[in-house]
Amino acid sequence: MTTPRGCAAEAGVPGSCPPMMHAGLCSELCQVGPDGKTVGDCALNGSHYMGLQVFLLEQDAYRCGDGVCQFTESPESCPADCQ
C-alpha cells in the first residue's frame, strides 16, 4: 500500500519527511492513552512528546495490483501496475 503521505504510509519504515523524524514504533516509545485505544505520552531520550496518529481514507491509499500505476509506485515497487 502507498499513499501521497509517504512518511506515514508504513509503520516502522524510516523515511524522509522533514521536519518530522522517524524515531521508532509507537508501541515501543509510547504509553496507551486513557481511553485504552489511542496513543498517550511518548518518550525519547528523556524528552516527552504527544503521540500522533494518522488515519487515511480508503480511497487515499493506493494498492499495488489495482491496475493503476500511481505516482507513489514504480516498476520496481509495483510491477503489476507499472510495466
C-alpha positions as CSV (number, residue, x, y, z in Angstrom):
1,M,0.0,0.0,0.0
2,T,1.2,3.5,-0.8
3,T,-0.1,7.0,-0.2
4,P,0.9,10.6,-1.1
5,R,1.5,10.8,2.7
6,G,4.6,8.7,2.2
7,C,6.1,9.4,5.6
8,A,3.0,8.0,7.3
9,A,2.4,5.1,4.9
10,E,4.1,2.2,6.6
11,A,4.7,1.8,10.3
12,G,8.3,1.2,11.2
13,V,9.8,2.1,7.9
14,P,12.1,5.1,8.2
15,G,11.6,7.8,5.6
16,S,12.3,11.4,4.8
17,C,9.5,13.7,6.0
18,P,11.0,16.9,7.2
19,P,10.6,18.4,9.8
20,M,9.3,15.0,11.2
21,M,11.7,12.3,12.0
22,H,11.1,8.6,12.4
23,A,12.1,7.7,15.9
24,G,10.6,4.2,16.3
25,L,7.4,2.4,16.8
26,C,4.7,3.9,19.0
27,S,4.3,0.5,20.7
28,E,7.9,0.8,21.8
29,L,8.0,4.5,22.7
30,C,4.5,5.4,23.9
31,Q,2.0,4.6,26.6
32,V,-1.6,3.8,25.7
33,G,-3.9,6.8,26.2
34,P,-6.6,7.0,28.9
35,D,-9.2,5.5,26.6
36,G,-7.1,2.4,26.2
37,K,-7.0,2.7,22.4
38,T,-5.1,5.9,21.4
39,V,-1.5,6.9,21.9
40,G,-0.7,8.9,25.0
41,D,2.7,10.1,26.3
42,C,5.7,9.2,24.2
43,A,9.3,9.4,25.4
44,L,12.6,9.5,23.5
45,N,16.0,10.3,25.0
46,G,14.4,11.7,28.2
47,S,12.0,14.1,26.4
48,H,8.3,13.6,26.3
49,Y,6.0,14.2,23.3
50,M,2.3,13.8,22.5
51,G,1.6,10.9,20.2
52,L,0.3,11.5,16.7
53,Q,-2.0,9.0,14.9
54,V,-2.9,9.4,11.2
55,F,-5.9,7.8,9.7
56,L,-6.2,7.5,5.9
57,L,-9.4,7.2,4.0
58,E,-9.6,4.0,2.0
59,Q,-9.7,6.0,-1.3
60,D,-6.4,7.8,-0.4
61,A,-4.5,4.5,-0.1
62,Y,-3.0,3.2,-3.3
63,R,-2.8,-0.6,-3.6
64,C,-0.4,-2.5,-5.8
65,G,-2.4,-4.6,-8.1
66,D,-5.3,-2.2,-8.6
67,G,-4.4,-1.7,-12.3
68,V,-3.3,1.9,-11.9
69,C,0.3,3.0,-11.7
70,Q,0.1,5.8,-9.1
71,F,2.9,8.4,-8.7
72,T,3.9,6.7,-5.5
73,E,4.5,3.4,-7.3
74,S,7.2,2.3,-9.7
75,P,8.1,-0.7,-11.9
76,E,10.3,-1.9,-9.1
77,S,7.9,-1.4,-6.2
78,C,4.7,-2.5,-8.1
79,P,5.4,-4.3,-11.4
80,A,1.7,-5.4,-11.6
81,D,0.6,-1.8,-12.2
82,C,3.7,-0.2,-13.6
83,Q,5.1,-2.1,-16.6
